[in-house]
Amino acid sequence: MKKTILSLTLVTLFTASAVANPIKKETKEVKTTESTVTWKGYKVGGSHAGTISLKSGALEFDGEKLVGGEFVVDMASINTTDLEGEYKDKLDGHLKSDDFFGTANHPTAKLVFTKVKSTGKNSYDVTGDLTIKGTTEPVTFEVSVYGDKATASLKVDRTKYDVKYGSGIIGTAKDKLIYDEFDLVVDLQM
């Protein structure tokens, strides 16, 4: 009987404590002008790199633990940083064209976290739905969070999003000169 009363008392105290001090979910908006998203695409003869701007973004926390996130990218902001002048303008225009991202019809891309698993104090494995050109596909990547900063790196297979550069003269053979995957490196400030 004493054990039952003691157990009930402990359960009541624990429950009251948990209700009085619940862990609050907090959404931290990303400072889009202070955050960076860099890209790197590869081809047989080398690579090209550049930036793209975040339109909006937020990470969601349960206490100090990352539990979610959502980001919108301004596709019209695609900017090549390893070229200058006419060559830069040509590549930027081509990346915005329907051969690649079709930014006139698809001005934004979106990433929504669907699963977040802690792998260490500040590290997480994330699965998310990435939407590019109206097509949504799952992606997985790692995120590290340190205070008001977060970083992530991911590989994206462009062909899953109908990003297939081709030519009417030589067909899809030209597509093979450009690798299917490109890299994104994200540095977020909250």
C-alpha positions, 0 to 999 in steps of 0.5 A: 500500500505504501509503495502504491501511494509513493508511486502515485505521488511520484507520478503526480509530481512528475506530471505536474512538473512536466505540465508546469515546465513544458518544452516550447517549440520555437521557430527561428526565422533565418536572416536571408540577407546574412545567410548564403547558399552557394552552388557548384555544378560539374562538367567533364572539363571542370566546374562552375560555381555561384550563389543563389538567394534565400527568399525566406526560411526558418528552423524549428526547435523543441528546446535546443533540439532541431525538429523542422525547417522550411526554406524558399529560394529565389531562383531568379537570383542564380548568380555565377561567381567564377566567370565575368562579363559576357561568359557570366551573363551567358551562363546566368541566362542559360541557367535561368532558361527552360534548358535548366531551371525555367525561372520565368515559370518557376521563380522559387524552389522550396525545401521542407524538412520531413524528418530530423534525427539527432546524430550528436549534440549539434548534428542532425540527419535531415530528410526533406521534400525539395521542390524544383520546377514544380517537381517534389523529390526527397533529399537527405543531408546533414545539418549542424547547428551552433547557437544562431548559426546552421550549416548544411551541404547536400547533393541534388540530382538535377535530372529528378527535377526535369533539369535536363540540358539538351540540344536539338542538333545532338540530342541528349549526348550534350547532357552527358557532358554535364554531371547530373549532381550539383552541390549546395552549401548553406550557411544560415544566420538566425 
